[in-house]
Amino acid sequence: MKGILKGLRVVEGSAFVAMPLGGMTLAQLGATGIRIVDSLVEGIPLGVVVGGVADGTPVFTKAGGFGAEDALVLCVERMRL
């Protein structure tokens, strides 16, 4: 899967819905969690999926209520480095 999937967006954090995989939850992908490995910008952690078919795939989450207007752009740019 690593060749197809370069990273995940997590929307609706309470359910950890992974896109672009058709809205599957991380549990449905067989994941056991997310291991935090870094911080992309203040308050936005970078992690990797642990377990399942997406094991090792980079993922970041961001709460909607805080951060600069360009926070998501900065995160995507940092992940491309």
N, CA, C, O and CB atoms as a CASP TS submission, in Angstrom:
PFRMAT TS
TARGET T0000
AUTHOR 0000-0000-0000
METHOD Language model
MODEL 1
PARENT N/A
ATOM      1  N   MET     1       0.807  -1.190   0.000  1.00  0.00           N
ATOM      2  CA  MET     1       0.000   0.000   0.000  1.00  0.00           C
ATOM      3  C   MET     1       0.853   1.258   0.000  1.00  0.00           C
ATOM      4  O   MET     1       0.360   2.313  -0.399  1.00  0.00           O
ATOM      5  CB  MET     1      -0.919  -0.004   1.183  1.00  0.00           C
ATOM      6  N   LYS     2       2.073   1.198   0.416  1.00  0.00           N
ATOM      7  CA  LYS     2       2.894   2.401   0.511  1.00  0.00           C
ATOM      8  C   LYS     2       3.074   3.089  -0.835  1.00  0.00           C
ATOM      9  O   LYS     2       3.187   4.314  -0.881  1.00  0.00           O
ATOM     10  CB  LYS     2       4.244   2.058   1.088  1.00  0.00           C
ATOM     11  N   GLY     3       3.104   2.334  -1.936  1.00  0.00           N
ATOM     12  CA  GLY     3       3.254   2.950  -3.239  1.00  0.00           C
ATOM     13  C   GLY     3       2.014   3.702  -3.679  1.00  0.00           C
ATOM     14  O   GLY     3       2.104   4.655  -4.452  1.00  0.00           O
ATOM     15  N   ILE     4       0.859   3.279  -3.194  1.00  0.00           N
ATOM     16  CA  ILE     4      -0.404   3.898  -3.580  1.00  0.00           C
ATOM     17  C   ILE     4      -0.753   5.042  -2.646  1.00  0.00           C
ATOM     18  O   ILE     4      -1.191   6.107  -3.080  1.00  0.00           O
ATOM     19  CB  ILE     4      -1.527   2.863  -3.589  1.00  0.00           C
ATOM     20  N   LEU     5      -0.555   4.807  -1.363  1.00  0.00           N
ATOM     21  CA  LEU     5      -0.978   5.758  -0.352  1.00  0.00           C
ATOM     22  C   LEU     5       0.229   6.428   0.260  1.00  0.00           C
ATOM     23  O   LEU     5       1.043   5.772   0.910  1.00  0.00           O
ATOM     24  CB  LEU     5      -1.814   5.074   0.726  1.00  0.00           C
ATOM     25  N   LYS     6       0.356   7.723   0.061  1.00  0.00           N
ATOM     26  CA  LYS     6       1.509   8.447   0.574  1.00  0.00           C
ATOM     27  C   LYS     6       1.240   9.089   1.925  1.00  0.00           C
ATOM     28  O   LYS     6       2.183   9.443   2.633  1.00  0.00           O
ATOM     29  CB  LYS     6       1.931   9.499  -0.410  1.00  0.00           C
ATOM     30  N   GLY     7       0.007   9.245   2.291  1.00  0.00           N
ATOM     31  CA  GLY     7      -0.344   9.854   3.560  1.00  0.00           C
ATOM     32  C   GLY     7      -1.836   9.859   3.757  1.00  0.00           C
ATOM     33  O   GLY     7      -2.598   9.653   2.812  1.00  0.00           O
ATOM     34  N   LEU     8      -2.251  10.092   4.971  1.00  0.00           N
ATOM     35  CA  LEU     8      -3.668  10.108   5.298  1.00  0.00           C
ATOM     36  C   LEU     8      -4.080  11.460   5.829  1.00  0.00           C
ATOM     37  O   LEU     8      -3.306  12.140   6.503  1.00  0.00           O
ATOM     38  CB  LEU     8      -3.998   9.025   6.310  1.00  0.00           C
ATOM     39  N   ARG     9      -5.277  11.838   5.526  1.00  0.00           N
ATOM     40  CA  ARG     9      -5.923  12.957   6.198  1.00  0.00           C
ATOM     41  C   ARG     9      -6.901  12.324   7.165  1.00  0.00           C
ATOM     42  O   ARG     9      -7.598  11.375   6.809  1.00  0.00           O
ATOM     43  CB  ARG     9      -6.640  13.953   5.181  1.00  0.00           C
ATOM     44  N   VAL    10      -6.961  12.820   8.346  1.00  0.00           N
ATOM     45  CA  VAL    10      -7.924  12.310   9.306  1.00  0.00           C
ATOM     46  C   VAL    10      -8.967  13.383   9.527  1.00  0.00           C
ATOM     47  O   VAL    10      -8.662  14.489   9.973  1.00  0.00           O
ATOM     48  CB  VAL    10      -7.240  11.899  10.646  1.00  0.00           C
ATOM     49  N   VAL    11     -10.191  13.043   9.210  1.00  0.00           N
ATOM     50  CA  VAL    11     -11.296  13.965   9.432  1.00  0.00           C
ATOM     51  C   VAL    11     -12.200  13.364  10.488  1.00  0.00           C
ATOM     52  O   VAL    11     -12.237  12.147  10.672  1.00  0.00           O
ATOM     53  CB  VAL    11     -12.081  14.250   8.115  1.00  0.00           C
ATOM     54  N   GLU    12     -12.927  14.222  11.179  1.00  0.00           N
ATOM     55  CA  GLU    12     -13.781  13.779  12.272  1.00  0.00           C
ATOM     56  C   GLU    12     -12.965  12.945  13.243  1.00  0.00           C
ATOM     57  O   GLU    12     -13.132  11.731  13.355  1.00  0.00           O
ATOM     58  CB  GLU    12     -14.989  12.975  11.743  1.00  0.00           C
ATOM     59  N   GLY    13     -12.079  13.638  13.937  1.00  0.00           N
ATOM     60  CA  GLY    13     -11.109  12.995  14.812  1.00  0.00           C
ATOM     61  C   GLY    13     -11.673  12.023  15.814  1.00  0.00           C
ATOM     62  O   GLY    13     -10.976  11.088  16.207  1.00  0.00           O
ATOM     63  N   SER    14     -12.923  12.204  16.252  1.00  0.00           N
ATOM     64  CA  SER    14     -13.481  11.287  17.238  1.00  0.00           C
ATOM     65  C   SER    14     -13.629   9.886  16.675  1.00  0.00           C
ATOM     66  O   SER    14     -13.613   8.908  17.423  1.00  0.00           O
ATOM     67  CB  SER    14     -14.824  11.793  17.725  1.00  0.00           C
ATOM     68  N   ALA    15     -13.773   9.783  15.363  1.00  0.00           N
ATOM     69  CA  ALA    15     -13.923   8.466  14.736  1.00  0.00           C
ATOM     70  C   ALA    15     -12.679   8.067  13.951  1.00  0.00           C
ATOM     71  O   ALA    15     -12.601   6.943  13.456  1.00  0.00           O
ATOM     72  CB  ALA    15     -15.138   8.457  13.815  1.00  0.00           C
ATOM     73  N   PHE    16     -11.709   8.963  13.829  1.00  0.00           N
ATOM     74  CA  PHE    16     -10.515   8.718  13.026  1.00  0.00           C
ATOM     75  C   PHE    16     -10.869   8.145  11.663  1.00  0.00           C
ATOM     76  O   PHE    16     -10.535   7.001  11.357  1.00  0.00           O
ATOM     77  CB  PHE    16      -9.571   7.775  13.757  1.00  0.00           C
ATOM     78  N   VAL    17     -11.533   8.927  10.861  1.00  0.00           N
ATOM     79  CA  VAL    17     -11.905   8.499   9.519  1.00  0.00           C
ATOM     80  C   VAL    17     -10.776   8.847   8.567  1.00  0.00           C
ATOM     81  O   VAL    17     -10.395  10.011   8.446  1.00  0.00           O
ATOM     82  CB  VAL    17     -13.237   9.157   9.065  1.00  0.00           C
ATOM     83  N   ALA    18     -10.246   7.847   7.896  1.00  0.00           N
ATOM     84  CA  ALA    18      -9.093   8.032   7.018  1.00  0.00           C
ATOM     85  C   ALA    18      -9.537   8.252   5.574  1.00  0.00           C
ATOM     86  O   ALA    18     -10.285   7.454   5.010  1.00  0.00           O
ATOM     87  CB  ALA    18      -8.155   6.820   7.105  1.00  0.00           C
ATOM     88  N   MET    19      -9.067   9.335   4.998  1.00  0.00           N
ATOM     89  CA  MET    19      -9.321   9.612   3.594  1.00  0.00           C
ATOM     90  C   MET    19      -7.964   9.527   2.904  1.00  0.00           C
ATOM     91  O   MET    19      -6.992   9.892   3.565  1.00  0.00           O
ATOM     92  CB  MET    19     -10.019  11.028   3.376  1.00  0.00           C
ATOM     93  N   PRO    20      -7.782   9.113   1.719  1.00  0.00           N
ATOM     94  CA  PRO    20      -8.766   8.869   0.677  1.00  0.00           C
ATOM     95  C   PRO    20      -9.228   7.419   0.577  1.00  0.00           C
ATOM     96  O   PRO    20      -9.542   6.971  -0.526  1.00  0.00           O
ATOM     97  CB  PRO    20      -8.209   9.291  -0.627  1.00  0.00           C
ATOM     98  N   LEU    21      -9.282   6.693   1.629  1.00  0.00           N
ATOM     99  CA  LEU    21      -9.648   5.282   1.582  1.00  0.00           C
ATOM    100  C   LEU    21     -11.138   5.055   1.751  1.00  0.00           C
ATOM    101  O   LEU    21     -11.550   4.146   2.472  1.00  0.00           O
ATOM    102  CB  LEU    21      -8.904   4.527   2.639  1.00  0.00           C
ATOM    103  N   GLY    22     -11.937   5.857   1.106  1.00  0.00           N
ATOM    104  CA  GLY    22     -13.370   5.665   1.125  1.00  0.00           C
ATOM    105  C   GLY    22     -14.001   5.890   2.488  1.00  0.00           C
ATOM    106  O   GLY    22     -15.073   5.352   2.765  1.00  0.00           O
ATOM    107  N   GLY    23     -13.364   6.668   3.337  1.00  0.00           N
ATOM    108  CA  GLY    23     -13.931   6.957   4.638  1.00  0.00           C
ATOM    109  C   GLY    23     -13.795   5.826   5.643  1.00  0.00           C
ATOM    110  O   GLY    23     -14.557   5.772   6.608  1.00  0.00           O
ATOM    111  N   MET    24     -12.851   4.930   5.443  1.00  0.00           N
ATOM    112  CA  MET    24     -12.648   3.826   6.379  1.00  0.00           C
ATOM    113  C   MET    24     -12.031   4.353   7.671  1.00  0.00           C
ATOM    114  O   MET    24     -11.201   5.261   7.646  1.00  0.00           O
ATOM    115  CB  MET    24     -11.747   2.731   5.754  1.00  0.00           C
ATOM    116  N   THR    25     -12.439   3.783   8.784  1.00  0.00           N
ATOM    117  CA  THR    25     -11.803   4.152  10.037  1.00  0.00           C
ATOM    118  C   THR    25     -10.460   3.446  10.130  1.00  0.00           C
ATOM    119  O   THR    25     -10.225   2.448   9.448  1.00  0.00           O
ATOM    120  CB  THR    25     -12.703   3.796  11.249  1.00  0.00           C
ATOM    121  N   LEU    26      -9.587   3.964  10.968  1.00  0.00           N
ATOM    122  CA  LEU    26      -8.297   3.303  11.152  1.00  0.00           C
ATOM    123  C   LEU    26      -8.489   1.886  11.664  1.00  0.00           C
ATOM    124  O   LEU    26      -7.717   0.996  11.306  1.00  0.00           O
ATOM    125  CB  LEU    26      -7.416   4.099  12.118  1.00  0.00           C
ATOM    126  N   ALA    27      -9.494   1.655  12.486  1.00  0.00           N
ATOM    127  CA  ALA    27      -9.775   0.299  12.970  1.00  0.00           C
ATOM    128  C   ALA    27     -10.145  -0.627  11.811  1.00  0.00           C
ATOM    129  O   ALA    27      -9.731  -1.786  11.788  1.00  0.00           O
ATOM    130  CB  ALA    27     -10.912   0.323  14.012  1.00  0.00           C
ATOM    131  N   GLN    28     -10.912  -0.128  10.861  1.00  0.00           N
ATOM    132  CA  GLN    28     -11.270  -0.943   9.698  1.00  0.00           C
ATOM    133  C   GLN    28     -10.054  -1.256   8.839  1.00  0.00           C
ATOM    134  O   GLN    28     -10.044  -2.263   8.130  1.00  0.00           O
ATOM    135  CB  GLN    28     -12.326  -0.234   8.859  1.00  0.00           C
ATOM    136  N   LEU    29      -9.037  -0.418   8.889  1.00  0.00           N
ATOM    137  CA  LEU    29      -7.792  -0.680   8.165  1.00  0.00           C
ATOM    138  C   LEU    29      -6.897  -1.648   8.933  1.00  0.00           C
ATOM    139  O   LEU    29      -5.843  -2.050   8.439  1.00  0.00           O
ATOM    140  CB  LEU    29      -7.043   0.629   7.905  1.00  0.00           C
ATOM    141  N   GLY    30      -7.314  -2.019  10.135  1.00  0.00           N
ATOM    142  CA  GLY    30      -6.532  -2.939  10.948  1.00  0.00           C
ATOM    143  C   GLY    30      -5.498  -2.252  11.814  1.00  0.00           C
ATOM    144  O   GLY    30      -4.655  -2.917  12.416  1.00  0.00           O
ATOM    145  N   ALA    31      -5.548  -0.920  11.890  1.00  0.00           N
ATOM    146  CA  ALA    31      -4.574  -0.171  12.680  1.00  0.00           C
ATOM    147  C   ALA    31      -4.881  -0.299  14.163  1.00  0.00           C
ATOM    148  O   ALA    31      -6.038  -0.425  14.565  1.00  0.00           O
ATOM    149  CB  ALA    31      -4.561   1.306  12.264  1.00  0.00           C
ATOM    150  N   THR    32      -3.832  -0.263  14.965  1.00  0.00           N
ATOM    151  CA  THR    32      -4.001  -0.296  16.416  1.00  0.00           C
ATOM    152  C   THR    32      -3.803   1.079  17.035  1.00  0.00           C
ATOM    153  O   THR    32      -4.078   1.260  18.221  1.00  0.00           O
ATOM    154  CB  THR    32      -3.028  -1.287  17.037  1.00  0.00           C
ATOM    155  N   GLY    33      -3.331   2.057  16.258  1.00  0.00           N
ATOM    156  CA  GLY    33      -3.142   3.397  16.784  1.00  0.00           C
ATOM    157  C   GLY    33      -2.300   4.251  15.873  1.00  0.00           C
ATOM    158  O   GLY    33      -1.999   3.882  14.738  1.00  0.00           O
ATOM    159  N   ILE    34      -1.927   5.403  16.397  1.00  0.00           N
ATOM    160  CA  ILE    34      -1.038   6.336  15.705  1.00  0.00           C
ATOM    161  C   ILE    34       0.111   6.636  16.659  1.00  0.00           C
ATOM    162  O   ILE    34      -0.110   7.009  17.811  1.00  0.00           O
ATOM    163  CB  ILE    34      -1.794   7.661  15.267  1.00  0.00           C
ATOM    164  N   ARG    35       1.335   6.471  16.174  1.00  0.00           N
ATOM    165  CA  ARG    35       2.525   6.795  16.974  1.00  0.00           C
ATOM    166  C   ARG    35       2.999   8.181  16.573  1.00  0.00           C
ATOM    167  O   ARG    35       3.325   8.413  15.409  1.00  0.00           O
ATOM    168  CB  ARG    35       3.666   5.731  16.773  1.00  0.00           C
ATOM    169  N   ILE    36       3.041   9.109  17.528  1.00  0.00           N
ATOM    170  CA  ILE    36       3.487  10.475  17.262  1.00  0.00           C
ATOM    171  C   ILE    36       5.002  10.467  17.099  1.00  0.00           C
ATOM    172  O   ILE    36       5.725   9.924  17.934  1.00  0.00           O
ATOM    173  CB  ILE    36       3.053  11.447  18.407  1.00  0.00           C
ATOM    174  N   VAL    37       5.476  11.082  16.005  1.00  0.00           N
ATOM    175  CA  VAL    37       6.912  11.089  15.714  1.00  0.00           C
ATOM    176  C   VAL    37       7.504  12.486  15.605  1.00  0.00           C
ATOM    177  O   VAL    37       8.723  12.648  15.663  1.00  0.00           O
ATOM    178  CB  VAL    37       7.172  10.348  14.441  1.00  0.00           C
ATOM    179  N   ASP    38       6.650  13.503  15.446  1.00  0.00           N
ATOM    180  CA  ASP    38       7.163  14.852  15.241  1.00  0.00           C
ATOM    181  C   ASP    38       5.999  15.835  15.381  1.00  0.00           C
ATOM    182  O   ASP    38       4.865  15.446  15.665  1.00  0.00           O
ATOM    183  CB  ASP    38       7.856  14.988  13.839  1.00  0.00           C
ATOM    184  N   SER    39       6.303  17.098  15.179  1.00  0.00           N
ATOM    185  CA  SER    39       5.293  18.140  15.139  1.00  0.00           C
ATOM    186  C   SER    39       5.489  18.905  13.842  1.00  0.00           C
ATOM    187  O   SER    39       6.587  19.390  13.569  1.00  0.00           O
ATOM    188  CB  SER    39       5.383  19.086  16.388  1.00  0.00           C
ATOM    189  N   LEU    40       4.443  19.019  13.042  1.00  0.00           N
ATOM    190  CA  LEU    40       4.561  19.743  11.782  1.00  0.00           C
ATOM    191  C   LEU    40       4.579  21.241  12.015  1.00  0.00           C
ATOM    192  O   LEU    40       5.446  21.943  11.496  1.00  0.00           O
ATOM    193  CB  LEU    40       3.419  19.374  10.844  1.00  0.00           C
ATOM    194  N   VAL    41       3.648  21.721  12.776  1.00  0.00           N
ATOM    195  CA  VAL    41       3.616  23.095  13.266  1.00  0.00           C
ATOM    196  C   VAL    41       3.073  23.008  14.683  1.00  0.00           C
ATOM    197  O   VAL    41       2.553  21.966  15.082  1.00  0.00           O
ATOM    198  CB  VAL    41       2.731  24.051  12.342  1.00  0.00           C
ATOM    199  N   GLU    42       3.186  24.074  15.440  1.00  0.00           N
ATOM    200  CA  GLU    42       2.769  24.028  16.830  1.00  0.00           C
ATOM    201  C   GLU    42       1.314  23.547  16.956  1.00  0.00           C
ATOM    202  O   GLU    42       0.409  24.119  16.350  1.00  0.00           O
ATOM    203  CB  GLU    42       2.933  25.410  17.473  1.00  0.00           C
ATOM    204  N   GLY    43       1.108  22.506  17.739  1.00  0.00           N
ATOM    205  CA  GLY    43      -0.221  21.980  17.975  1.00  0.00           C
ATOM    206  C   GLY    43      -0.724  20.982  16.957  1.00  0.00           C
ATOM    207  O   GLY    43      -1.840  20.479  17.090  1.00  0.00           O
ATOM    208  N   ILE    44       0.077  20.682  15.936  1.00  0.00           N
ATOM    209  CA  ILE    44      -0.332  19.718  14.914  1.00  0.00           C
ATOM    210  C   ILE    44       0.725  18.620  14.833  1.00  0.00           C
ATOM    211  O   ILE    44       1.785  18.808  14.237  1.00  0.00           O
ATOM    212  CB  ILE    44      -0.527  20.412  13.523  1.00  0.00           C
ATOM    213  N   PRO    45       0.420  17.462  15.447  1.00  0.00           N
ATOM    214  CA  PRO    45       1.393  16.379  15.476  1.00  0.00           C
ATOM    215  C   PRO    45       1.457  15.605  14.163  1.00  0.00           C
ATOM    216  O   PRO    45       0.470  15.487  13.437  1.00  0.00           O
ATOM    217  CB  PRO    45       1.068  15.437  16.601  1.00  0.00           C
ATOM    218  N   LEU    46       2.634  15.090  13.887  1.00  0.00           N
ATOM    219  CA  LEU    46       2.838  14.156  12.783  1.00  0.00           C
ATOM    220  C   LEU    46       2.997  12.786  13.401  1.00  0.00           C
ATOM    221  O   LEU    46       3.783  12.598  14.329  1.00  0.00           O
ATOM    222  CB  LEU    46       4.085  14.542  11.899  1.00  0.00           C
ATOM    223  N   GLY    47       2.256  11.841  12.889  1.00  0.00           N
ATOM    224  CA  GLY    47       2.359  10.483  13.389  1.00  0.00           C
ATOM    225  C   GLY    47       2.449   9.499  12.248  1.00  0.00           C
ATOM    226  O   GLY    47       2.387   9.872  11.076  1.00  0.00           O
ATOM    227  N   VAL    48       2.597   8.235  12.607  1.00  0.00           N
ATOM    228  CA  VAL    48       2.535   7.150  11.625  1.00  0.00           C
ATOM    229  C   VAL    48       1.526   6.140  12.127  1.00  0.00           C
ATOM    230  O   VAL    48       1.408   5.897  13.328  1.00  0.00           O
ATOM    231  CB  VAL    48       3.940   6.485  11.398  1.00  0.00           C
ATOM    232  N   VAL    49       0.803   5.556  11.193  1.00  0.00           N
ATOM    233  CA  VAL    49      -0.174   4.530  11.527  1.00  0.00           C
ATOM    234  C   VAL    49       0.570   3.298  12.022  1.00  0.00           C
ATOM    235  O   VAL    49       1.601   2.918  11.467  1.00  0.00           O
ATOM    236  CB  VAL    49      -1.075   4.185  10.301  1.00  0.00           C
ATOM    237  N   VAL    50       0.040   2.680  13.070  1.00  0.00           N
ATOM    238  CA  VAL    50       0.624   1.465  13.638  1.00  0.00           C
ATOM    239  C   VAL    50      -0.306   0.301  13.331  1.00  0.00           C
ATOM    240  O   VAL    50      -1.463   0.288  13.752  1.00  0.00           O
ATOM    241  CB  VAL    50       0.856   1.609  15.181  1.00  0.00           C
ATOM    242  N   GLY    51       0.207  -0.673  12.595  1.00  0.00           N
ATOM    243  CA  GLY    51      -0.550  -1.879  12.297  1.00  0.00           C
ATOM    244  C   GLY    51      -1.449  -1.756  11.080  1.00  0.00           C
ATOM    245  O   GLY    51      -1.693  -0.661  10.573  1.00  0.00           O
ATOM    246  N   GLY    52      -1.934  -2.895  10.622  1.00  0.00           N
ATOM    247  CA  GLY    52      -2.872  -2.955   9.502  1.00  0.00           C
ATOM    248  C   GLY    52      -2.252  -2.655   8.158  1.00  0.00           C
ATOM    249  O   GLY    52      -1.031  -2.574   8.015  1.00  0.00           O
ATOM    250  N   VAL    53      -3.120  -2.491   7.173  1.00  0.00           N
ATOM    251  CA  VAL    53      -2.657  -2.300   5.800  1.00  0.00           C
ATOM    252  C   VAL    53      -2.006  -0.945   5.574  1.00  0.00           C
ATOM    253  O   VAL    53      -1.281  -0.768   4.596  1.00  0.00           O
ATOM    254  CB  VAL    53      -3.805  -2.466   4.849  1.00  0.00           C
ATOM    255  N   ALA    54      -2.251   0.015   6.461  1.00  0.00           N
ATOM    256  CA  ALA    54      -1.653   1.341   6.320  1.00  0.00           C
ATOM    257  C   ALA    54      -0.462   1.536   7.260  1.00  0.00           C
ATOM    258  O   ALA    54      -0.030   2.668   7.477  1.00  0.00           O
ATOM    259  CB  ALA    54      -2.700   2.413   6.584  1.00  0.00           C
ATOM    260  N   ASP    55       0.070   0.455   7.814  1.00  0.00           N
ATOM    261  CA  ASP    55       1.177   0.531   8.772  1.00  0.00           C
ATOM    262  C   ASP    55       2.320   1.384   8.232  1.00  0.00           C
ATOM    263  O   ASP    55       2.782   1.185   7.108  1.00  0.00           O
ATOM    264  CB  ASP    55       1.687  -0.872   9.109  1.00  0.00           C
ATOM    265  N   GLY    56       2.772   2.341   9.053  1.00  0.00           N
ATOM    266  CA  GLY    56       3.888   3.202   8.664  1.00  0.00           C
ATOM    267  C   GLY    56       3.505   4.402   7.830  1.00  0.00           C
ATOM    268  O   GLY    56       4.365   5.220   7.504  1.00  0.00           O
ATOM    269  N   THR    57       2.235   4.533   7.472  1.00  0.00           N
ATOM    270  CA  THR    57       1.793   5.649   6.653  1.00  0.00           C
ATOM    271  C   THR    57       1.741   6.927   7.488  1.00  0.00           C
ATOM    272  O   THR    57       1.173   6.924   8.580  1.00  0.00           O
ATOM    273  CB  THR    57       0.416   5.353   6.032  1.00  0.00           C
ATOM    274  N   PRO    58       2.327   8.020   6.992  1.00  0.00           N
ATOM    275  CA  PRO    58       2.277   9.285   7.733  1.00  0.00           C
ATOM    276  C   PRO    58       0.846   9.803   7.841  1.00  0.00           C
ATOM    277  O   PRO    58       0.043   9.654   6.919  1.00  0.00           O
ATOM    278  CB  PRO    58       3.167  10.338   7.055  1.00  0.00           C
ATOM    279  N   VAL    59       0.544  10.413   8.982  1.00  0.00           N
ATOM    280  CA  VAL    59      -0.782  10.975   9.200  1.00  0.00           C
ATOM    281  C   VAL    59      -0.652  12.181  10.129  1.00  0.00           C
ATOM    282  O   VAL    59       0.165  12.177  11.051  1.00  0.00           O
ATOM    283  CB  VAL    59      -1.756   9.909   9.796  1.00  0.00           C
ATOM    284  N   PHE    60      -1.456  13.204   9.883  1.00  0.00           N
ATOM    285  CA  PHE    60      -1.498  14.309  10.840  1.00  0.00           C
ATOM    286  C   PHE    60      -2.944  14.668  11.110  1.00  0.00           C
ATOM    287  O   PHE    60      -3.824  14.448  10.278  1.00  0.00           O
ATOM    288  CB  PHE    60      -0.715  15.542  10.316  1.00  0.00           C
ATOM    289  N   THR    61      -3.170  15.221  12.278  1.00  0.00           N
ATOM    290  CA  THR    61      -4.509  15.637  12.661  1.00  0.00           C
ATOM    291  C   THR    61      -4.461  17.101  13.079  1.00  0.00           C
ATOM    292  O   THR    61      -3.444  17.589  13.573  1.00  0.00           O
ATOM    293  CB  THR    61      -5.070  14.745  13.806  1.00  0.00           C
ATOM    294  N   LYS    62      -5.567  17.784  12.875  1.00  0.00           N
ATOM    295  CA  LYS    62      -5.657  19.177  13.280  1.00  0.00           C
ATOM    296  C   LYS    62      -7.069  19.457  13.750  1.00  0.00           C
ATOM    297  O   LYS    62      -8.036  19.180  13.041  1.00  0.00           O
ATOM    298  CB  LYS    62      -5.260  20.127  12.123  1.00  0.00           C
ATOM    299  N   ALA    63      -7.181  19.999  14.934  1.00  0.00           N
ATOM    300  CA  ALA    63      -8.485  20.450  15.422  1.00  0.00           C
ATOM    301  C   ALA    63      -8.890  21.693  14.635  1.00  0.00           C
ATOM    302  O   ALA    63      -8.038  22.500  14.262  1.00  0.00           O
ATOM    303  CB  ALA    63      -8.446  20.747  16.962  1.00  0.00           C
ATOM    304  N   GLY    64     -10.157  21.842  14.389  1.00  0.00           N
ATOM    305  CA  GLY    64     -10.618  22.954  13.577  1.00  0.00           C
ATOM    306  C   GLY    64     -10.623  24.302  14.264  1.00  0.00           C
ATOM    307  O   GLY    64     -10.704  25.336  13.601  1.00  0.00           O
ATOM    308  N   GLY    65     -10.537  24.306  15.584  1.00  0.00           N
ATOM    309  CA  GLY    65     -10.733  25.549  16.300  1.00  0.00           C
ATOM    310  C   GLY    65      -9.512  26.395  16.567  1.00  0.00           C
ATOM    311  O   GLY    65      -9.613  27.395  17.277  1.00  0.00           O
ATOM    312  N   PHE    66      -8.362  26.038  16.029  1.00  0.00           N
ATOM    313  CA  PHE    66      -7.181  26.848  16.317  1.00  0.00           C
ATOM    314  C   PHE    66      -6.197  26.775  15.152  1.00  0.00           C
ATOM    315  O   PHE    66      -6.344  25.967  14.236  1.00  0.00           O
ATOM    316  CB  PHE    66      -6.504  26.381  17.624  1.00  0.00           C
ATOM    317  N   GLY    67      -5.195  27.642  15.219  1.00  0.00           N
ATOM    318  CA  GLY    67      -4.132  27.628  14.221  1.00  0.00           C
ATOM    319  C   GLY    67      -4.306  28.724  13.184  1.00  0.00           C
ATOM    320  O   GLY    67      -5.389  29.280  13.001  1.00  0.00           O
ATOM    321  N   ALA    68      -3.217  29.008  12.523  1.00  0.00           N
ATOM    322  CA  ALA    68      -3.220  30.025  11.476  1.00  0.00           C
ATOM    323  C   ALA    68      -4.037  29.554  10.275  1.00  0.00           C
ATOM    324  O   ALA    68      -4.264  28.358  10.092  1.00  0.00           O
ATOM    325  CB  ALA    68      -1.779  30.361  11.045  1.00  0.00           C
ATOM    326  N   GLU    69      -4.470  30.506   9.471  1.00  0.00           N
ATOM    327  CA  GLU    69      -5.267  30.167   8.286  1.00  0.00           C
ATOM    328  C   GLU    69      -4.514  29.257   7.327  1.00  0.00           C
ATOM    329  O   GLU    69      -5.125  28.456   6.621  1.00  0.00           O
ATOM    330  CB  GLU    69      -5.687  31.432   7.560  1.00  0.00           C
ATOM    331  N   ASP    70      -3.195  29.374   7.299  1.00  0.00           N
ATOM    332  CA  ASP    70      -2.414  28.565   6.364  1.00  0.00           C
ATOM    333  C   ASP    70      -1.810  27.320   7.024  1.00  0.00           C
ATOM    334  O   ASP    70      -0.880  26.730   6.475  1.00  0.00           O
ATOM    335  CB  ASP    70      -1.306  29.408   5.756  1.00  0.00           C
ATOM    336  N   ALA    71      -2.315  26.914   8.179  1.00  0.00           N
ATOM    337  CA  ALA    71      -1.734  25.779   8.912  1.00  0.00           C
ATOM    338  C   ALA    71      -1.749  24.494   8.094  1.00  0.00           C
ATOM    339  O   ALA    71      -0.757  23.766   8.080  1.00  0.00           O
ATOM    340  CB  ALA    71      -2.485  25.558  10.215  1.00  0.00           C
ATOM    341  N   LEU    72      -2.845  24.202   7.417  1.00  0.00           N
ATOM    342  CA  LEU    72      -2.904  22.967   6.629  1.00  0.00           C
ATOM    343  C   LEU    72      -1.931  23.011   5.457  1.00  0.00           C
ATOM    344  O   LEU    72      -1.302  22.004   5.132  1.00  0.00           O
ATOM    345  CB  LEU    72      -4.327  22.729   6.115  1.00  0.00           C
ATOM    346  N   VAL    73      -1.807  24.165   4.828  1.00  0.00           N
ATOM    347  CA  VAL    73      -0.850  24.314   3.717  1.00  0.00           C
ATOM    348  C   VAL    73       0.565  24.059   4.227  1.00  0.00           C
ATOM    349  O   VAL    73       1.335  23.344   3.585  1.00  0.00           O
ATOM    350  CB  VAL    73      -0.950  25.737   3.075  1.00  0.00           C
ATOM    351  N   LEU    74       0.909  24.635   5.369  1.00  0.00           N
ATOM    352  CA  LEU    74       2.239  24.427   5.948  1.00  0.00           C
ATOM    353  C   LEU    74       2.486  22.957   6.261  1.00  0.00           C
ATOM    354  O   LEU    74       3.586  22.451   6.038  1.00  0.00           O
ATOM    355  CB  LEU    74       2.403  25.262   7.218  1.00  0.00           C
ATOM    356  N   CYS    75       1.469  22.267   6.776  1.00  0.00           N
ATOM    357  CA  CYS    75       1.626  20.846   7.098  1.00  0.00           C
ATOM    358  C   CYS    75       1.900  20.017   5.847  1.00  0.00           C
ATOM    359  O   CYS    75       2.797  19.174   5.834  1.00  0.00           O
ATOM    360  CB  CYS    75       0.375  20.320   7.807  1.00  0.00           C
ATOM    361  N   VAL    76       1.125  20.263   4.804  1.00  0.00           N
ATOM    362  CA  VAL    76       1.315  19.516   3.559  1.00  0.00           C
ATOM    363  C   VAL    76       2.692  19.800   2.984  1.00  0.00           C
ATOM    364  O   VAL    76       3.373  18.877   2.536  1.00  0.00           O
ATOM    365  CB  VAL    76       0.223  19.873   2.532  1.00  0.00           C
ATOM    366  N   GLU    77       3.114  21.056   2.988  1.00  0.00           N
ATOM    367  CA  GLU    77       4.449  21.393   2.479  1.00  0.00           C
ATOM    368  C   GLU    77       5.543  20.693   3.275  1.00  0.00           C
ATOM    369  O   GLU    77       6.498  20.185   2.686  1.00  0.00           O
ATOM    370  CB  GLU    77       4.668  22.906   2.519  1.00  0.00           C
ATOM    371  N   ARG    78       5.426  20.655   4.590  1.00  0.00           N
ATOM    372  CA  ARG    78       6.424  19.988   5.423  1.00  0.00           C
ATOM    373  C   ARG    78       6.457  18.486   5.168  1.00  0.00           C
ATOM    374  O   ARG    78       7.528  17.880   5.216  1.00  0.00           O
ATOM    375  CB  ARG    78       6.146  20.258   6.894  1.00  0.00           C
ATOM    376  N   MET    79       5.315  17.879   4.901  1.00  0.00           N
ATOM    377  CA  MET    79       5.276  16.444   4.635  1.00  0.00           C
ATOM    378  C   MET    79       5.914  16.110   3.306  1.00  0.00           C
ATOM    379  O   MET    79       6.389  14.990   3.119  1.00  0.00           O
ATOM    380  CB  MET    79       3.850  15.938   4.660  1.00  0.00           C
ATOM    381  N   ARG    80       5.938  17.047   2.383  1.00  0.00           N
ATOM    382  CA  ARG    80       6.546  16.804   1.063  1.00  0.00           C
ATOM    383  C   ARG    80       8.059  16.836   1.099  1.00  0.00           C
ATOM    384  O   ARG    80       8.703  16.332   0.179  1.00  0.00           O
ATOM    385  CB  ARG    80       6.053  17.827   0.069  1.00  0.00           C
ATOM    386  N   LEU    81       8.651  17.419   2.147  1.00  0.00           N
ATOM    387  CA  LEU    81      10.110  17.548   2.234  1.00  0.00           C
ATOM    388  C   LEU    81      10.804  16.223   2.366  1.00  0.00           C
ATOM    389  O   LEU    81      12.031  16.174   2.450  1.00  0.00           O
ATOM    390  CB  LEU    81      10.485  18.415   3.392  1.00  0.00           C
TER
END
